[in-house]
Amino acid sequence: MSRQYKKDPQAIQALTELQFNVTQKNGTERSFTGEYDDHFEEGLYVDIVSGEPLFTSKDKFNSGCGWPAFSRPVENNVRNLSDVSHGMVRTEVRSRHGDSHLGHVFPDGPQESGGLRYCINSAALRFIPTMSLATEGYGEFLSLFETGDQHEN
């Protein structure tokens, strides 16, 4: 990782009410309403607050849960925390550098990809299409989209 990522106060001020509620107040968008649930264009998903790379379209799958689902993060830019809110025990997913609430991770994902399902709020993400990675400053991730290339965590 060549860039430095951090919580950006200007990015926070530019958030919509929903994006602020999700990323800063640990909220959850309504299922099947987020813009990335049924979105399968090739590219990179980054934290809307810090810009840190989180997931790629190569690891996105349709879980039917109503939120974007990924089998693994692209880099070590997510951290998992225990979440005991709402009367249950879950594992919260936050961005490492931006400290944005992203969603939760569950052990019911595709077994061939490690068995995890990162259930992520669209409101916490910004999508960068593969063809825009270089111009957006994410050119180092282009190799992830070359045929047959797999990334490591």
Short mmCIF file of the C-alpha atoms (twelve columns), coordinates in Angstrom:
data_MODEL
# 
_entry.id   MODEL 
# 
loop_
_atom_site.group_PDB 
_atom_site.id 
_atom_site.type_symbol 
_atom_site.label_atom_id 
_atom_site.label_alt_id 
_atom_site.label_comp_id 
_atom_site.label_asym_id 
_atom_site.label_seq_id 
_atom_site.Cartn_x 
_atom_site.Cartn_y 
_atom_site.Cartn_z 
_atom_site.pdbx_PDB_model_num 
ATOM 1   C CA . MET A 1   0.000   0.000   0.000   1 
ATOM 2   C CA . SER A 2   1.652   3.210   -1.142  1 
ATOM 3   C CA . ARG A 3   -0.958  5.754   -0.021  1 
ATOM 4   C CA . GLN A 4   -1.743  6.863   3.500   1 
ATOM 5   C CA . TYR A 5   -5.402  6.545   4.434   1 
ATOM 6   C CA . LYS A 6   -7.134  8.293   7.317   1 
ATOM 7   C CA . LYS A 7   -10.494 9.588   8.443   1 
ATOM 8   C CA . ASP A 8   -11.061 12.699  6.308   1 
ATOM 9   C CA . PRO A 9   -13.094 15.480  7.985   1 
ATOM 10  C CA . GLN A 10  -13.958 16.983  4.585   1 
ATOM 11  C CA . ALA A 11  -15.251 13.630  3.352   1 
ATOM 12  C CA . ILE A 12  -17.358 13.312  6.507   1 
ATOM 13  C CA . GLN A 13  -18.903 16.751  5.915   1 
ATOM 14  C CA . ALA A 14  -19.815 15.709  2.353   1 
ATOM 15  C CA . LEU A 15  -21.657 12.544  3.443   1 
ATOM 16  C CA . THR A 16  -25.386 12.211  2.970   1 
ATOM 17  C CA . GLU A 17  -27.478 11.679  6.088   1 
ATOM 18  C CA . LEU A 18  -27.625 7.934   5.384   1 
ATOM 19  C CA . GLN A 19  -23.874 7.657   4.733   1 
ATOM 20  C CA . PHE A 20  -23.147 9.560   7.967   1 
ATOM 21  C CA . ASN A 21  -25.564 7.398   9.964   1 
ATOM 22  C CA . VAL A 22  -24.011 4.191   8.625   1 
ATOM 23  C CA . THR A 23  -20.306 5.068   8.773   1 
ATOM 24  C CA . GLN A 24  -20.192 7.329   11.843  1 
ATOM 25  C CA . LYS A 25  -23.155 6.150   13.939  1 
ATOM 26  C CA . ASN A 26  -22.976 2.375   13.233  1 
ATOM 27  C CA . GLY A 27  -26.263 2.431   11.351  1 
ATOM 28  C CA . THR A 28  -27.568 0.015   8.734   1 
ATOM 29  C CA . GLU A 29  -29.226 0.888   5.461   1 
ATOM 30  C CA . ARG A 30  -32.457 -0.888  4.580   1 
ATOM 31  C CA . SER A 31  -31.959 -4.177  2.786   1 
ATOM 32  C CA . PHE A 32  -32.308 -4.245  -1.012  1 
ATOM 33  C CA . THR A 33  -32.094 -0.432  -1.212  1 
ATOM 34  C CA . GLY A 34  -28.338 0.171   -1.540  1 
ATOM 35  C CA . GLU A 35  -26.844 0.996   -4.911  1 
ATOM 36  C CA . TYR A 36  -24.262 -1.813  -4.817  1 
ATOM 37  C CA . ASP A 37  -26.402 -4.811  -3.833  1 
ATOM 38  C CA . ASP A 38  -27.023 -5.853  -7.459  1 
ATOM 39  C CA . HIS A 39  -23.930 -4.116  -8.853  1 
ATOM 40  C CA . PHE A 40  -21.412 -6.442  -10.496 1 
ATOM 41  C CA . GLU A 41  -19.251 -4.156  -12.657 1 
ATOM 42  C CA . GLU A 42  -15.531 -4.920  -12.439 1 
ATOM 43  C CA . GLY A 43  -13.693 -2.646  -10.035 1 
ATOM 44  C CA . LEU A 44  -12.641 -1.711  -6.529  1 
ATOM 45  C CA . TYR A 45  -14.803 -0.741  -3.541  1 
ATOM 46  C CA . VAL A 46  -13.224 1.788   -1.163  1 
ATOM 47  C CA . ASP A 47  -14.201 3.386   2.145   1 
ATOM 48  C CA . ILE A 48  -16.277 6.482   1.381   1 
ATOM 49  C CA . VAL A 49  -14.573 8.353   4.254   1 
ATOM 50  C CA . SER A 50  -10.882 7.402   3.952   1 
ATOM 51  C CA . GLY A 51  -10.591 6.038   0.422   1 
ATOM 52  C CA . GLU A 52  -8.827  2.914   1.632   1 
ATOM 53  C CA . PRO A 53  -9.345  -0.137  -0.615  1 
ATOM 54  C CA . LEU A 54  -11.719 -2.655  0.933   1 
ATOM 55  C CA . PHE A 55  -13.125 -5.181  -1.560  1 
ATOM 56  C CA . THR A 56  -12.977 -6.059  -5.248  1 
ATOM 57  C CA . SER A 57  -15.714 -7.106  -7.615  1 
ATOM 58  C CA . LYS A 58  -13.843 -10.419 -8.028  1 
ATOM 59  C CA . ASP A 59  -14.825 -11.342 -4.464  1 
ATOM 60  C CA . LYS A 60  -18.404 -10.033 -4.663  1 
ATOM 61  C CA . PHE A 61  -21.278 -12.491 -4.823  1 
ATOM 62  C CA . ASN A 62  -25.056 -12.441 -4.660  1 
ATOM 63  C CA . SER A 63  -25.912 -13.783 -1.223  1 
ATOM 64  C CA . GLY A 64  -29.567 -12.775 -1.384  1 
ATOM 65  C CA . CYS A 65  -29.247 -10.903 1.926   1 
ATOM 66  C CA . GLY A 66  -30.068 -7.468  0.452   1 
ATOM 67  C CA . TRP A 67  -26.647 -5.906  0.964   1 
ATOM 68  C CA . PRO A 68  -23.433 -6.218  -1.048  1 
ATOM 69  C CA . ALA A 69  -21.636 -9.411  -0.042  1 
ATOM 70  C CA . PHE A 70  -17.933 -10.177 -0.421  1 
ATOM 71  C CA . SER A 71  -15.976 -13.322 0.414   1 
ATOM 72  C CA . ARG A 72  -12.852 -11.453 1.586   1 
ATOM 73  C CA . PRO A 73  -11.259 -8.004  1.791   1 
ATOM 74  C CA . VAL A 74  -8.707  -6.921  -0.787  1 
ATOM 75  C CA . GLU A 75  -6.060  -5.919  1.770   1 
ATOM 76  C CA . ASN A 76  -5.694  -5.770  5.509   1 
ATOM 77  C CA . ASN A 77  -7.823  -2.610  5.607   1 
ATOM 78  C CA . VAL A 78  -10.715 -4.032  7.604   1 
ATOM 79  C CA . ARG A 79  -10.867 -4.958  11.238  1 
ATOM 80  C CA . ASN A 80  -13.379 -7.111  13.025  1 
ATOM 81  C CA . LEU A 81  -14.897 -6.180  16.375  1 
ATOM 82  C CA . SER A 82  -17.367 -7.927  18.655  1 
ATOM 83  C CA . ASP A 83  -20.854 -6.402  18.382  1 
ATOM 84  C CA . VAL A 84  -23.400 -7.294  21.069  1 
ATOM 85  C CA . SER A 85  -26.029 -4.723  20.068  1 
ATOM 86  C CA . HIS A 86  -29.591 -5.719  19.158  1 
ATOM 87  C CA . GLY A 87  -29.568 -8.635  21.621  1 
ATOM 88  C CA . MET A 88  -27.197 -10.846 19.617  1 
ATOM 89  C CA . VAL A 89  -23.498 -11.476 19.163  1 
ATOM 90  C CA . ARG A 90  -22.145 -10.510 15.743  1 
ATOM 91  C CA . THR A 91  -18.807 -9.497  14.264  1 
ATOM 92  C CA . GLU A 92  -18.739 -5.884  13.128  1 
ATOM 93  C CA . VAL A 93  -16.531 -4.867  10.198  1 
ATOM 94  C CA . ARG A 94  -14.850 -1.444  10.291  1 
ATOM 95  C CA . SER A 95  -12.316 0.177   8.013   1 
ATOM 96  C CA . ARG A 96  -8.883  0.078   9.591   1 
ATOM 97  C CA . HIS A 97  -7.772  3.653   8.856   1 
ATOM 98  C CA . GLY A 98  -11.068 5.530   8.490   1 
ATOM 99  C CA . ASP A 99  -12.768 3.715   11.376  1 
ATOM 100 C CA . SER A 100 -15.985 3.658   9.327   1 
ATOM 101 C CA . HIS A 101 -18.662 1.158   10.242  1 
ATOM 102 C CA . LEU A 102 -19.033 -1.010  7.131   1 
ATOM 103 C CA . GLY A 103 -21.319 -3.871  8.165   1 
ATOM 104 C CA . HIS A 104 -20.850 -7.367  9.594   1 
ATOM 105 C CA . VAL A 105 -19.128 -10.628 8.684   1 
ATOM 106 C CA . PHE A 106 -20.809 -14.024 8.935   1 
ATOM 107 C CA . PRO A 107 -19.494 -17.604 8.583   1 
ATOM 108 C CA . ASP A 108 -21.990 -18.582 5.866   1 
ATOM 109 C CA . GLY A 109 -20.172 -17.472 2.729   1 
ATOM 110 C CA . PRO A 110 -18.944 -19.599 -0.182  1 
ATOM 111 C CA . GLN A 111 -16.827 -22.441 1.208   1 
ATOM 112 C CA . GLU A 112 -14.538 -22.450 -1.838  1 
ATOM 113 C CA . SER A 113 -13.622 -18.823 -1.016  1 
ATOM 114 C CA . GLY A 114 -13.001 -19.290 2.704   1 
ATOM 115 C CA . GLY A 115 -16.551 -19.504 4.036   1 
ATOM 116 C CA . LEU A 116 -17.029 -15.858 5.020   1 
ATOM 117 C CA . ARG A 117 -19.738 -13.414 3.961   1 
ATOM 118 C CA . TYR A 118 -18.831 -9.770  4.469   1 
ATOM 119 C CA . CYS A 119 -22.272 -8.137  4.476   1 
ATOM 120 C CA . ILE A 120 -21.501 -4.471  3.752   1 
ATOM 121 C CA . ASN A 121 -23.632 -1.326  3.561   1 
ATOM 122 C CA . SER A 122 -23.547 0.331   0.131   1 
ATOM 123 C CA . ALA A 123 -23.654 3.682   1.948   1 
ATOM 124 C CA . ALA A 124 -20.161 3.014   3.346   1 
ATOM 125 C CA . LEU A 125 -18.636 2.370   -0.079  1 
ATOM 126 C CA . ARG A 126 -17.465 4.191   -3.153  1 
ATOM 127 C CA . PHE A 127 -16.989 2.148   -6.309  1 
ATOM 128 C CA . ILE A 128 -14.108 2.740   -8.713  1 
ATOM 129 C CA . PRO A 129 -14.438 0.980   -12.089 1 
ATOM 130 C CA . THR A 130 -11.348 -0.867  -13.302 1 
ATOM 131 C CA . MET A 131 -10.862 1.561   -16.190 1 
ATOM 132 C CA . SER A 132 -10.669 4.471   -13.690 1 
ATOM 133 C CA . LEU A 133 -8.288  2.908   -11.161 1 
ATOM 134 C CA . ALA A 134 -5.143  4.606   -12.523 1 
ATOM 135 C CA . THR A 135 -6.704  8.061   -12.836 1 
ATOM 136 C CA . GLU A 136 -8.223  7.778   -9.338  1 
ATOM 137 C CA . GLY A 137 -4.842  6.884   -7.805  1 
ATOM 138 C CA . TYR A 138 -5.440  3.137   -7.428  1 
ATOM 139 C CA . GLY A 139 -3.339  1.923   -10.375 1 
ATOM 140 C CA . GLU A 140 -1.476  -0.547  -8.163  1 
ATOM 141 C CA . PHE A 141 -4.696  -2.603  -8.002  1 
ATOM 142 C CA . LEU A 142 -5.043  -3.071  -11.772 1 
ATOM 143 C CA . SER A 143 -3.164  -6.379  -11.594 1 
ATOM 144 C CA . LEU A 144 -6.011  -7.827  -9.498  1 
ATOM 145 C CA . PHE A 145 -8.239  -7.691  -12.555 1 
ATOM 146 C CA . GLU A 146 -5.890  -9.379  -14.993 1 
ATOM 147 C CA . THR A 147 -7.185  -12.759 -16.137 1 
ATOM 148 C CA . GLY A 148 -6.351  -15.549 -13.733 1 
ATOM 149 C CA . ASP A 149 -4.702  -13.323 -11.103 1 
ATOM 150 C CA . GLN A 150 -5.787  -13.879 -7.520  1 
ATOM 151 C CA . HIS A 151 -4.916  -11.580 -4.644  1 
ATOM 152 C CA . GLU A 152 -3.665  -12.702 -1.284  1 
ATOM 153 C CA . ASN A 153 -4.755  -11.388 2.095   1 
# 
